Each structure stands twice: as structure tokens, then as C-alpha cells.
Amino acid sequence: MLVAGCLAVLGTHRNVLPPREAGDLGLAFGDAPLNLSNSPGAGAEGPRLVVTEGGSVHVVWQEDADSSLGSDLITRRKVPAGAWSAPAVLEYSGRQPAITSFDKDEVAVAYVGGYSEPDGSLKMGIYVKAYDPSQHRWPLAGKPVPGGDGGVQPDVVQAEGRLWLVWVDTSTGSRRTAWQSRFPSGTPAPRGSTFDGIINNAQSPRIAAAVDQVGSADLHVAWMDESAQDSWITHLWMAAAAPTPQVNGDLGPYYAQGLPRLPDIAASDRSTICLAWQEVVPLPPPDRRQDIVRSCSPWQEAFSESETGRPAADPSIDMDRQLGLLLAWRQEDGGTPGAGRGLRYRQELPPHQGNIWEGEASQPDIVYDRASGDVHAVWLARVPGSDFTDVFYARWRPLLPSPSPSVTVTASMTASATRSPVPTRSPSATRTPTVDPRRTPEATPTRGTPATPTRTPTGSRTPIETATRTTPTPRYRLYCPRLEQHVD
């Protein structure tokens, strides 16, 4: 069965309200930051975390190794009231892991696997492994995902009895976002395809399940698209029961010349969904920016969450009906004397923020465990004197509402036509450069490695003199989603 359609979408740019202030009340750690990898001779990348309904914590990351892909996948597990298991190799020659849980203690990992052919060429693809909670072990071999050859940057979530995967398909020479749903066992035949007509140069896809009280689910997918001097976030959703994608046409950059990158997406139910991304304004100082921006349904406004005038990156979010949005990000000092750097945490309800880690850190991943009321996080950090990054973990209790209010925003899939006035904020003259000069672009960047644009606005993108939030002329883009269902 082939379902196809084309939709002309208006790329509008929202007006913005100033963010609410949050007091720095500190974090009450239940588990203080702990070095999970502690590998002095190898660097770690891409840590991901999940907490099962049974309360077990699973962490997976890639670690430098002498393998076809140059890295192996390492995992550790902690059961409720228990100690951490020893580090174990989940997959030799693997990278870019993503992890999800379902039922009570089932866990699945999607990753990029690779091997060398006799002629020396490298073959890569998307693989899936499922943890066996009855045997407390992972299988030796992963299952290749049909159509996943040449795939990179996978993400995975579980909804309505299926695993839903997204990844960047490079098999045709372009970079398209592909999706697939399959039963954890791999049978019957999976269904899925690519989002054709939407992609220019896809990067860093994310997927989240939005589930209502009766169990019906929507799948939300977001990724970064790139074309010449421009980049933007593409967001679409589809019902799990009938996966025909609908495109969110109401997203735009926070700044007039902003380049959104590295999105993350989360949902507390089918009507409350949030996106967060890193946005770069590649202008000369003092107008250069690198902020963390968030926008939530019904997509009428956006907020900059980072500390004023200093670069921020690597957003990770989760959501809860009572607490609203929970956000972690990497904050740099931007060369400001006395300014701190490290990982920051902020929650929406009640407004609360704190420091997760002080010092060099990146790539956070946070999960809110609704059963225990704890926030769990993993991230990368380089301890003083070390040449390599390690994976750290911590757990803390968020500030709870008292009395417990419900979220007051009534969200809708359809954006309102009513817009708020444009704020009259203008940038400070003492802004400092917000792009880390040590960073270099990668051909296939991993999640949490911000690919800072090295280009300058030219051609049809006229540089603005300041990065003041404005409302530019709306842009139209043509979206032609295509889905295929394959049945044996």
C-alpha cells in the first residue's frame, strides 16, 4: 500500500514572550554524580539512559575501541535499591546508541553497526537488540533493520506494542529521515518508509510517543534540515494506528537569522508536546548567539532558556503533566570572567533551576521517572588531568508543586492564528562570542556534538545588523510525505 500526498506549508515565525524567571534552588541529589565508564585509556560518546516501569536504570554509550567502526557499545544496569552492574560490552563495532523501555523491564537498543568487507570497504546499518529481563542479559547478535543499510543517528521509542525507529538514511547519497515500526521480536514484517520531499540534508532525528489516558498514541518526529546557508527544524506527527504524517508548519527560528540545530522532543500526553533545540546566529560579535530554545504546542511562542549572552548547547528534555517541561543543557562561559560552565537543569512547574555539574561537560540525557518522582541524568565530563571523556550519572528529586497544580495550557495540534506582540528586547552591547572555536564540523555528527556553522550568511540570506527577534516575511516550503506499508 502506498499513501502519498503533497502539502504546501507556511513557514511562519512566532512572536516571543520573555521567559519566566526561575530561582536557583540547587539540586538535592539522591545519587551524587558517579563516573560510570571510568576508562582512563578510551573516550566515551553519546550516553543514553532509560528507566523501566520496574525501576531499573539502563545506561548505554559508545567507547573508543579497535573495531571496524572505531568504537564499541558499553552498558551498565542498576536495579532498585541495588548496586550498578560492572561495565559490559553490549555490541562490538557499534556507535550512536538509542534506548527505550516497555512493559515492566523490557529494554531495546537501536544503534549503528558496522563491519569490514574483504575488499576493505565498510558496511554500516541500523540494528536492534532487546534485553531479556528473565535472563538478565543481552543477546550476542543484534537484528539488522530491513532497509537500514547506510543508516546513521538512530532513535527509538515504544508505543502500542511496537518499536518505532527513526534514522538518517544515507544509502542513496542524500540524507533522508527514515522510519520504521516493528514488533520487538521482529515479526511480522515491519512497516515504514522515508519522509520524501521534506529532506534537504537531514541530521539528528528524534522520536517521542504521545500517549493519552486510554492508550492511543501519536508518534512525533523532529530533526534538523539543512540547505546551503539555511537550517531549520522539521517536526511531524502521525497516529500509531494510521501512520500518515502531518507536518507542523508553525515552527521557525527564534532569531531572524537563527540556524536551529540538534532538536529534542518529548510529550506528557497527546495534546502537550515540546521541542527544544540549539540555535546559532552566525554573526560577528557582539551579535553572535548560541541559545537553547524551546517551543511547545500549540506552537504560538518560543522561549530562550540559556543564560543571557553566553553560548549553550546539547538540549535534553522530558515532560510530566504536573511538572511541565524538564530541561538539561550544556552552558559555556563564553569567555566571560567569573562565569561558570557545566550542565544546567530547569523545570517549568514550579519554576526551578540548578547546576548538575560544574566544569567541562556535554551531551546530557535526562529521564523523569514518574513512579519514583526522580530525575535521572547521564552526561559526558572530562575530569581534571584526563585526556578522555567519561560517562557520569546522577539522580535527584525535582521541586514538586505545592499544592499540586495541573498544567494550565490547553494544547492543540492546530496552531492559533492569534499572535502576541513582538517584544522590544535588543541585544546587549557587551555580548561575547558564543561559538566555541575548538569545534569542527563532522560529516555525520553524533547527538550532542554541536555542528557549529562555519559559514557566513550570504546569497539570499541577508545578514542583519543585530540578532534582535523579528518577524520576517513568511517562507513557503513544499512537503511531500510518502509512507509505505510492507506485508509479507
C-alpha positions in Angstrom: 0.0 0.0 0.0 1.3 3.4 -0.9 0.0 6.6 0.6 1.3 9.8 -0.9 0.4 13.5 -0.8 1.9 17.0 -1.1 1.2 19.8 1.2 2.3 23.5 0.9 3.2 24.6 4.4 3.6 28.2 5.5 6.9 28.5 7.5 5.7 31.2 9.9 7.8 32.8 12.6 6.2 33.2 16.0 6.3 36.2 18.3 8.0 35.5 21.6 7.2 36.2 25.2 10.0 36.6 27.7 10.8 33.5 29.7 9.7 33.2 33.3 12.3 33.6 36.0 13.4 30.5 38.0 15.2 30.6 41.3 18.4 28.6 41.6 17.4 26.5 44.5 20.1 23.8 43.9 19.5 20.1 43.3 19.0 17.6 46.1 20.9 14.6 44.8 19.7 11.2 45.8 22.6 9.7 43.9 25.5 12.2 43.6 27.4 12.3 40.3 29.1 9.0 39.7 31.7 8.0 37.0 30.1 5.1 35.2 32.7 4.5 32.4 35.9 5.3 34.3 38.0 4.2 31.4 41.4 6.0 31.5 42.5 4.8 28.1 39.4 5.4 26.0 37.0 8.3 25.4 33.2 7.9 25.6 30.5 9.4 23.5 26.7 9.5 23.2 25.4 8.3 26.6 21.7 7.4 26.7 19.5 6.5 29.6 16.2 4.7 30.3 14.3 3.8 33.5 11.9 0.9 33.3 8.5 0.6 34.9 10.1 -1.8 37.4 12.6 0.9 38.4 15.7 -0.5 36.8 18.1 2.0 35.2 19.9 1.1 32.0 22.7 3.3 30.5 24.5 2.7 27.2 27.2 4.6 25.5 29.9 4.2 22.8 33.5 3.9 23.8 36.7 4.1 21.7 37.9 0.6 20.6 40.0 -1.1 18.0 37.0 -2.2 15.9 35.6 -1.6 12.4 33.7 1.5 13.5 36.4 2.6 16.0 34.0 2.1 19.0 32.1 -0.5 20.9 28.8 -0.1 22.9 29.1 -0.4 26.6 26.2 -0.8 29.1 25.6 -0.8 32.8 22.4 -1.5 34.8 21.2 -0.7 38.3 18.2 -2.4 39.8 16.0 -0.7 42.5 17.9 -0.4 45.8 20.8 -2.3 44.2 24.4 -1.5 43.0 25.5 -0.8 39.5 26.5 -3.8 37.4 30.0 -3.9 36.0 30.5 -2.3 32.6 29.8 -4.9 29.8 30.2 -4.8 26.1 26.7 -4.7 24.5 28.0 -4.7 20.9 31.4 -4.8 19.3 31.8 -2.3 16.5 28.8 -0.2 17.3 28.1 3.5 17.7 25.3 6.1 18.2 23.1 4.1 20.6 19.5 4.9 21.4 17.4 3.2 24.1 13.8 2.7 25.2 11.8 0.5 27.6 8.4 -1.1 27.6 6.2 -3.5 29.6 7.8 -3.8 33.1 11.5 -4.4 32.5 11.9 -4.9 28.7 14.6 -2.7 27.1 15.6 -2.3 23.5 18.6 -0.5 21.9 18.9 0.7 18.4 22.4 1.5 17.1 24.7 1.8 14.1 26.5 -1.5 13.5 29.3 -2.0 11.0 31.8 -4.5 9.6 34.6 -4.5 7.0 34.1 -6.4 3.7 37.0 -8.5 2.3 37.8 -5.6 -0.1 38.3 -3.3 2.9 35.0 -1.3 2.4 32.9 -0.6 5.5 29.3 -1.6 5.6 27.0 0.2 8.1 23.4 -0.2 9.1 20.8 0.1 11.8 20.5 -2.8 14.3 18.2 -3.6 17.3 18.9 -5.6 20.4 16.4 -6.4 23.1 17.3 -7.1 26.8 16.0 -10.3 28.3 14.9 -9.4 31.9 14.3 -13.1 32.8 17.9 -14.0 32.0 19.4 -10.6 32.9 21.4 -10.4 29.7 21.6 -9.0 26.2 21.8 -11.3 23.1 25.1 -11.8 21.4 23.9 -10.6 18.0 21.7 -7.7 17.0 19.0 -7.9 14.4 19.5 -5.8 11.3 16.6 -3.4 10.5 15.3 -4.0 7.0 16.1 -1.0 4.8 18.5 0.2 7.4 21.7 -0.2 5.3 23.6 3.0 5.3 21.7 4.4 8.3 23.1 6.6 11.0 21.9 8.5 14.0 19.0 6.2 15.1 16.4 6.9 17.8 13.8 4.5 19.1 10.6 4.6 21.2 7.9 2.1 22.1 4.2 2.6 21.5 1.1 0.4 21.1 3.1 -2.8 21.3 5.7 -1.8 18.6 9.1 -0.3 18.5 9.2 2.8 16.4 12.6 3.8 14.9 13.9 6.8 13.0 17.3 7.3 11.5 19.1 9.2 8.7 19.2 7.1 5.5 22.4 7.8 3.5 22.1 4.8 1.2 21.1 6.9 -1.8 23.8 9.5 -1.4 21.4 12.1 0.2 20.4 12.3 3.8 16.8 11.5 4.3 14.9 10.7 7.6 13.6 7.2 7.5 11.2 5.5 9.9 10.0 2.0 10.7 7.8 0.3 13.2 8.2 -3.4 14.2 7.3 -5.8 16.9 10.2 -6.3 19.4 10.5 -9.9 18.1 11.0 -8.5 14.6 7.9 -10.3 13.2 5.5 -9.9 11.4 7.1 -7.8 8.7 7.8 -4.2 9.7 6.2 -1.2 8.1 7.9 2.0 7.3 9.5 4.2 4.7 11.2 7.6 4.3 9.7 11.1 4.5 10.3 12.0 0.9 10.1 15.6 -0.3 10.8 17.0 3.1 14.5 16.5 3.4 17.4 18.5 2.1 20.1 17.3 4.4 18.7 15.6 7.5 20.5 15.4 10.8 19.9 14.2 14.4 16.3 12.8 14.2 14.4 12.3 17.4 11.1 10.4 18.1 8.7 10.6 21.0 5.4 8.8 21.8 2.5 10.9 23.0 0.0 8.7 24.8 -3.4 9.6 26.2 -5.3 8.1 29.1 -6.8 5.2 27.1 -3.6 4.2 25.4 -3.9 5.7 22.0 -0.6 7.1 20.8 0.8 9.6 18.4 4.4 9.5 17.2 6.2 12.8 17.0 9.4 13.1 14.9 11.7 16.1 14.8 15.0 16.6 13.0 17.3 19.3 11.6 17.2 20.0 7.9 20.0 21.9 6.2 20.2 23.5 2.7 23.1 25.7 1.6 23.2 28.7 4.1 20.0 27.7 5.9 18.9 25.2 8.5 15.6 24.6 10.3 13.7 22.1 12.4 11.2 19.8 10.7 8.5 18.4 13.1 5.7 16.0 12.1 3.4 13.6 13.9 1.3 10.6 12.9 -1.1 8.3 14.7 0.3 4.9 15.6 -2.9 3.3 14.4 -2.8 5.0 11.0 0.7 6.5 10.4 0.1 9.2 7.9 2.3 12.2 8.8 1.1 15.7 9.4 3.7 18.5 9.2 3.9 21.2 11.8 4.1 24.4 9.7 4.3 26.8 12.6 7.9 26.4 13.6 10.5 29.0 12.8 13.8 30.2 14.2 13.8 32.2 17.4 16.1 34.8 15.9 15.6 36.3 12.5 18.9 34.8 11.2 18.9 31.9 13.6 20.1 28.4 12.4 18.3 25.8 14.6 20.1 22.5 15.2 20.1 19.4 17.4 16.4 19.1 18.4 15.0 17.0 21.2 11.3 16.3 21.6 9.1 15.0 24.5 5.4 14.7 25.3 3.3 14.2 28.5 0.2 13.3 26.6 -1.3 13.7 23.1 -2.0 17.4 23.5 1.1 18.5 25.3 4.3 18.3 23.2 7.5 20.3 23.5 10.6 20.8 21.3 13.9 22.1 22.3 16.9 22.9 20.1 20.2 24.7 19.9 20.1 27.8 17.7 23.1 29.6 16.3 23.2 33.1 14.9 26.5 33.2 12.9 27.1 37.0 13.1 30.2 38.8 14.2 30.4 39.7 17.9 28.7 41.2 19.8 25.6 39.8 17.9 26.6 36.2 17.7 24.3 33.8 19.6 24.1 30.2 20.5 21.0 29.7 22.6 18.8 26.8 23.8 15.2 27.5 22.5 12.0 25.7 23.4 8.6 25.7 21.9 5.5 23.8 22.9 2.1 23.0 21.5 0.1 24.9 20.3 3.4 26.4 19.0 2.4 30.1 19.5 5.5 31.2 21.2 9.1 30.3 21.9 11.5 30.9 24.8 15.2 31.2 25.1 16.3 29.1 28.1 20.0 29.7 28.2 21.9 32.2 30.3 21.9 35.7 28.7 24.8 36.4 26.4 26.6 33.1 26.8 26.7 30.0 24.5 24.6 27.0 25.3 24.2 23.6 23.5 23.1 20.0 23.8 19.5 20.3 25.0 17.8 17.2 26.5 14.1 17.3 27.6 11.4 15.2 29.3 7.9 16.1 30.3 5.4 15.5 33.1 1.7 16.5 33.5 2.4 18.2 36.8 6.0 19.5 36.3 5.7 20.5 32.7 9.0 20.7 30.8 12.2 19.4 32.3 15.3 20.6 30.5 19.1 20.0 30.8 21.7 21.7 28.7 25.4 22.5 28.4 26.3 26.0 29.4 29.6 27.6 28.4 31.3 30.6 30.0 31.6 32.4 26.6 34.9 33.9 27.8 33.2 35.9 30.5 35.4 36.3 33.5 33.9 34.6 36.6 31.2 32.9 34.6 30.6 29.2 35.3 30.4 26.4 32.8 28.8 23.0 33.1 25.4 21.4 32.9 22.2 23.2 33.9 18.8 21.9 34.8 15.5 23.8 34.7 11.9 22.7 35.2 8.7 24.5 34.3 6.3 24.0 37.3 7.2 25.3 39.8 10.0 27.4 38.2 13.2 25.8 39.5 16.8 25.6 38.2 20.1 24.3 39.4 23.5 23.0 38.5 24.0 19.4 37.6 27.8 19.6 37.1 30.4 22.4 37.2 33.2 22.2 34.6 33.7 20.8 31.2 30.6 18.6 30.3 28.4 17.8 27.3 25.7 15.5 25.8 23.2 15.2 28.7 20.3 12.8 28.6 17.6 13.2 31.2 14.6 11.0 32.1 11.9 11.7 34.7 10.7 8.5 36.4 7.0 9.2 37.3 6.8 6.2 39.5 9.5 7.3 41.9 9.4 11.0 41.3 13.1 11.2 40.5 15.0 12.8 37.6 17.9 10.6 36.2 20.6 12.0 34.0 23.8 10.9 32.3 26.3 13.1 30.5 29.9 13.4 29.4 32.6 15.1 31.5 36.3 15.4 31.5 37.9 15.2 34.9 41.0 17.4 35.6 44.1 15.7 34.3 42.3 13.3 32.0 42.8 13.2 28.2 39.4 11.4 27.7 35.7 12.0 28.5 33.8 9.7 30.9 30.1 9.0 31.4 28.6 10.3 34.6 25.3 9.6 36.2 23.2 11.3 38.9 19.7 11.2 40.3 17.8 14.0 42.1 14.3 14.8 43.3 12.6 17.7 41.4 10.9 20.6 43.2 7.3 19.5 43.4 4.3 21.8 43.1 2.5 22.7 46.4 -0.4 22.5 46.1 0.0 20.3 43.0 -1.5 22.3 40.1 -2.3 20.9 36.7 -0.7 22.3 33.6 -2.9 25.2 32.6 -2.0 25.3 28.9 -4.7 23.6 26.7 -2.7 22.5 23.7 -3.9 21.8 20.3 -2.4 20.3 17.2 -3.6 23.3 15.2 -1.7 26.5 16.0 -3.8 29.5 16.8 -3.8 32.4 14.3 -3.6 34.9 17.2 0.0 36.2 17.7 1.4 38.0 20.7 3.2 41.3 20.2 6.9 41.2 19.3 9.0 42.1 22.3 11.2 45.1 22.1 14.3 43.5 23.6 17.5 44.3 21.9 20.9 42.6 22.5 23.4 43.9 24.9 26.5 45.7 23.6 28.7 43.6 25.7 27.8 40.2 24.1 30.8 37.9 23.8 31.3 35.3 21.0 29.2 32.3 21.5 30.8 29.8 19.2 33.5 27.5 20.6 36.5 27.9 18.2 37.7 24.4 19.1 34.7 22.7 17.4 34.9 21.3 13.9 32.1 20.1 11.7 31.6 16.4 11.2 30.2 14.6 8.2 27.9 12.6 10.4 27.7 14.3 13.7 26.6 12.3 16.7 24.0 13.6 19.1 25.4 16.1 21.5 28.3 17.1 19.2 27.0 20.5 18.0 28.0 21.2 14.4 28.6 24.9 14.7 28.0 26.5 11.3 31.3 27.8 9.9 29.6 29.6 7.0 28.6 33.2 7.0 25.2 34.4 5.7 25.4 35.1 2.0 23.3 35.0 -1.1 19.6 35.1 -0.4 20.2 35.3 3.4 20.9 39.0 4.1 22.9 39.5 7.3 21.1 41.5 9.9 22.9 44.1 12.0 21.7 42.7 15.3 20.2 39.4 16.4 17.0 41.1 17.7 14.0 38.9 17.4 12.0 40.0 14.4 9.1 38.7 12.2 10.5 38.2 8.7 8.5 37.5 5.6 6.9 34.1 5.8 8.5 31.4 3.7 6.8 28.5 1.9 8.1 25.0 1.7 6.7 22.0 -0.2 6.4 18.9 1.8 5.6 15.5 0.1 5.4 12.8 2.7 5.4 9.2 1.5 4.7 6.2 3.6 4.7 2.5 2.6 3.4 -0.5 4.5 5.1 -3.8 3.7 3.4 -7.0 4.5 4.8 -10.5 3.8 
